């Protein structure tokens, strides 16, 4: 399995596949023009190269994890080697039709996030016109080993980008805000950070595993005349939910712009 692009997302995928046990180190091949990125990955005993053509020649499944504006040049470079290969693009806004028009590969478009490196990734994928059921099963197994994944219609991939592709940064932002509030109330930076991050982790785990709806979980914490309800009043007065929704929609709109 190859990954073209050893940046943040490509590295997260490689590290996650290795950590999950779905692939062995010798089964993961990463290419990137930057030697420093490859040196870091080589420390994990992964196969690395600066030669994209060599990677495609040796791999049956190839993740394209480069920036959207570099996808076309990468495809031109390896087009004559693409027949019989499965290309999985994780480049935001790049459609399966775009890749199919420039290669002979079977194509699946996916949107993972960097949380794959800790096996807590949220992702979704959409198969192209040439992708087979077996291809879908392969991608489900690979992405599913890193967290959770879902098959969606390709027209919804911009929404997925806004929620799970960009989402980690939004949650990091909220954790930072909670940490800073804790510090202003007298906690040390380290203690405030641990409390904020662990609370976010616990809330997410409860939301995923509880049989209760999210509104019911909120009500469980907001006891009448208690502490939480006072904080919730501030969030509602400041329209924090509206701001979060607009942030996700803005990220989705940008993903849509990149696809044009």
C-alpha positions as CSV (number, residue, x, y, z in Angstrom):
1,X,0.0,0.0,0.0
2,X,1.5,3.3,-1.1
3,X,1.0,6.9,0.1
4,X,2.0,9.7,-2.2
5,X,2.7,12.6,0.1
6,X,4.4,12.4,3.5
7,X,2.9,15.6,5.0
8,X,0.5,15.8,8.0
9,X,-2.3,13.7,6.5
10,X,-0.1,11.2,4.7
11,X,2.0,10.7,7.8
12,X,-1.1,10.3,10.0
13,X,-2.4,7.6,7.7
14,X,0.9,5.7,7.6
15,X,1.4,5.9,11.4
16,X,-2.2,4.8,11.9
17,X,-2.1,1.8,9.6
18,X,1.1,0.7,11.3
19,X,-0.3,1.2,14.9
20,X,-3.6,-0.5,14.1
21,X,-1.8,-3.6,12.8
22,X,-3.8,-3.6,9.6
23,X,-0.5,-3.4,7.7
24,X,3.0,-4.3,8.6
25,X,5.8,-1.7,8.2
26,X,7.2,-3.5,5.1
27,X,3.8,-3.2,3.5
28,X,3.7,0.6,3.7
29,X,5.5,2.7,1.0
30,X,5.6,6.5,1.2
31,X,6.9,8.9,-1.4
32,X,7.6,12.6,-0.9
33,X,10.1,15.1,-2.4
34,X,11.3,16.3,1.0
35,X,14.0,14.2,2.5
36,X,13.3,15.4,6.1
37,X,9.7,14.0,6.0
38,X,11.0,10.7,4.7
39,X,13.6,10.4,7.4
40,X,11.0,10.7,10.1
41,X,8.9,8.0,8.4
42,X,11.9,5.8,7.8
43,X,12.4,5.7,11.6
44,X,9.2,3.7,11.7
45,X,10.8,1.1,9.4
46,X,8.4,2.1,6.5
47,X,9.7,2.0,2.9
48,X,10.3,5.5,1.6
49,X,11.3,7.1,-1.7
50,X,11.3,10.4,-3.5
51,X,10.2,8.6,-6.7
52,X,6.4,8.5,-7.2
53,X,6.7,6.3,-10.2
54,X,8.6,3.6,-8.2
55,X,5.9,3.7,-5.6
56,X,3.0,3.2,-8.1
57,X,4.9,0.4,-9.8
58,X,5.3,-1.5,-6.5
59,X,1.9,-0.8,-4.9
60,X,-1.6,-2.1,-5.7
61,X,-3.4,0.5,-3.6
62,X,-2.2,4.1,-3.7
63,X,-3.4,6.9,-1.4
64,X,-2.9,10.4,-3.0
65,X,-2.2,12.6,-0.1
66,X,-0.8,15.7,-1.7
67,X,-2.3,19.2,-1.7
68,X,-5.2,19.7,-4.2
69,X,-3.1,21.9,-6.5
70,X,-0.5,19.2,-6.9
71,X,-2.8,16.3,-7.7
72,X,-2.8,16.9,-11.5
73,X,1.0,17.0,-11.8
74,X,1.2,13.8,-9.8
75,X,-1.4,12.1,-12.0
76,X,0.5,13.1,-15.1
77,X,3.7,11.7,-13.7
78,X,2.2,8.2,-13.1
79,X,-0.7,8.0,-15.6
80,X,1.1,5.3,-17.7
81,X,1.5,3.1,-14.6
82,X,-2.0,3.4,-13.3
83,X,-3.9,0.6,-15.1
84,X,-5.0,-2.1,-12.6
85,X,-4.3,0.2,-9.6
86,X,-6.7,1.5,-6.9
87,X,-6.1,5.2,-6.3
88,X,-7.6,6.6,-3.1
89,X,-7.6,10.4,-3.1
90,X,-7.7,12.2,0.2
91,X,-7.1,15.6,-1.5
92,X,-9.9,18.0,-0.5
93,X,-12.2,19.0,-3.4
94,X,-10.7,16.7,-6.0
95,X,-13.4,14.6,-7.6
96,X,-13.3,11.0,-8.8
97,X,-14.1,12.2,-12.3
98,X,-11.1,14.4,-12.3
99,X,-8.8,11.6,-11.4
100,X,-10.5,9.0,-13.7
101,X,-10.1,11.4,-16.7
102,X,-6.3,11.6,-16.1
103,X,-5.6,8.0,-15.2
104,X,-6.6,4.4,-16.0
105,X,-6.9,3.6,-12.3
106,X,-10.0,2.6,-10.3
107,X,-10.7,5.6,-8.0
108,X,-12.2,6.2,-4.5
109,X,-12.3,9.6,-3.0
110,X,-12.0,9.8,0.8
111,X,-11.8,12.4,3.5
112,X,-9.9,11.2,6.6
113,X,-8.3,13.4,9.3
114,X,-5.1,13.6,11.2
115,X,-6.6,11.7,14.2
116,X,-5.8,8.5,12.3
117,X,-2.4,8.6,14.0
118,X,-4.1,7.9,17.3
119,X,-6.7,5.5,15.8
120,X,-9.6,8.0,16.5
121,X,-10.2,9.2,13.0
122,X,-13.6,10.1,11.6
123,X,-13.7,9.6,7.8
124,X,-16.0,9.0,4.8
125,X,-15.4,7.8,1.3
126,X,-17.1,7.8,-2.1
127,X,-16.4,5.3,-4.9
128,X,-15.8,6.4,-8.5
129,X,-17.4,4.9,-11.6
130,X,-14.7,2.2,-12.0
131,X,-14.4,1.2,-8.4
132,X,-15.5,-2.4,-7.4
133,X,-17.2,-3.8,-4.3
134,X,-13.8,-5.3,-3.4
135,X,-12.2,-1.9,-3.7
136,X,-14.8,-0.5,-1.3
137,X,-14.2,-3.4,1.1
138,X,-10.4,-2.6,1.0
139,X,-10.9,1.1,1.8
140,X,-13.5,0.3,4.5
141,X,-11.0,-2.1,6.2
142,X,-8.1,0.4,5.9
143,X,-10.0,3.5,7.1
144,X,-12.0,1.6,9.6
145,X,-8.8,0.4,11.3
146,X,-8.1,4.0,12.1
147,X,-11.4,4.9,13.7
148,X,-14.8,5.1,12.0
149,X,-15.7,5.4,8.4
150,X,-18.8,5.7,6.2
151,X,-19.7,5.5,2.6
152,X,-21.4,8.6,1.3
153,X,-22.5,10.1,-2.0
154,X,-19.8,12.1,-3.6
155,X,-21.9,15.3,-3.6
156,X,-21.7,15.2,0.2
157,X,-17.9,15.0,0.4
158,X,-17.6,18.8,1.0
159,X,-19.8,18.5,4.1
160,X,-17.6,15.6,5.3
161,X,-14.6,17.9,4.7
162,X,-16.1,20.6,6.9
163,X,-17.0,18.3,9.7
164,X,-14.3,15.7,10.0
165,X,-11.6,16.9,7.7
166,X,-11.3,20.4,9.2
167,X,-13.0,19.4,12.5
168,X,-10.0,18.5,14.6
169,X,-8.8,22.1,14.4
170,X,-12.1,23.3,15.6
171,X,-12.1,20.9,18.6
172,X,-8.4,21.8,19.3
173,X,-9.6,25.5,19.4
174,X,-12.3,24.7,21.9
175,X,-9.9,22.7,24.1
176,X,-7.5,25.7,24.0
177,X,-10.3,28.0,25.1
178,X,-11.3,25.8,28.0
179,X,-7.6,25.5,29.0
180,X,-7.2,29.3,29.0
181,X,-10.3,29.7,31.1
182,X,-8.9,27.2,33.6
183,X,-5.6,29.1,33.8
184,X,-7.5,32.4,34.3
185,X,-9.2,30.7,37.3
186,X,-5.9,29.8,38.8
187,X,-5.1,26.3,37.4
188,X,-1.6,25.6,36.0
189,X,-1.3,25.3,32.3
190,X,-0.6,21.6,32.5
191,X,-3.5,20.8,34.8
192,X,-5.9,23.0,32.8
193,X,-4.9,21.3,29.6
194,X,-5.3,17.8,30.9
195,X,-8.7,18.6,32.3
196,X,-9.9,20.2,29.1
197,X,-8.6,17.5,26.7
198,X,-9.7,14.6,28.8
199,X,-13.2,16.2,29.2
200,X,-13.4,16.5,25.4
201,X,-12.3,12.9,25.0
202,X,-14.9,11.6,27.6
203,X,-17.7,13.6,26.1
204,X,-17.0,12.3,22.7
205,X,-16.9,8.7,23.9
206,X,-20.1,9.1,25.8
207,X,-21.8,10.6,22.8
208,X,-20.7,7.6,20.6
209,X,-21.6,4.9,23.1
210,X,-24.7,6.2,24.9
211,X,-28.2,5.2,23.9
212,X,-29.3,8.7,24.8
213,X,-29.6,11.5,22.2
214,X,-27.2,14.4,22.4
215,X,-29.8,16.7,23.8
216,X,-30.6,14.3,26.6
217,X,-26.9,14.1,27.5
218,X,-26.7,17.9,27.7
219,X,-29.8,17.9,30.0
220,X,-28.2,15.2,32.2
221,X,-25.3,17.6,33.0
222,X,-27.5,20.8,33.2
223,X,-29.2,20.1,36.5
224,X,-31.6,22.9,37.6
225,X,-30.0,25.8,39.5
226,X,-26.6,24.0,39.0
227,X,-23.3,25.2,37.7
228,X,-23.5,23.9,34.1
229,X,-26.7,25.6,33.2
230,X,-25.1,29.0,34.1
231,X,-22.4,28.3,31.6
232,X,-24.9,27.1,29.0
233,X,-26.7,30.4,29.3
234,X,-23.5,32.2,28.2
235,X,-23.0,29.9,25.3
236,X,-26.6,30.5,24.1
237,X,-26.4,34.3,24.6
238,X,-23.2,34.5,22.6
239,X,-24.7,32.2,19.9
240,X,-21.7,29.8,20.0
241,X,-23.6,27.1,18.3
242,X,-24.3,29.4,15.3
243,X,-20.6,30.3,15.1
244,X,-19.6,26.6,15.0
245,X,-22.2,25.8,12.3
246,X,-20.9,28.8,10.2
247,X,-17.3,27.6,10.6
248,X,-18.1,24.2,9.4
249,X,-20.1,25.6,6.5
250,X,-17.3,27.9,5.5
251,X,-14.8,25.0,5.4
252,X,-17.3,23.0,3.3
253,X,-17.8,26.0,0.9
254,X,-14.0,26.2,0.5
255,X,-13.9,22.4,-0.3
256,X,-16.6,23.0,-2.9
257,X,-14.6,25.9,-4.4
258,X,-11.5,23.6,-4.7
259,X,-13.6,21.1,-6.7
260,X,-14.4,23.5,-9.5
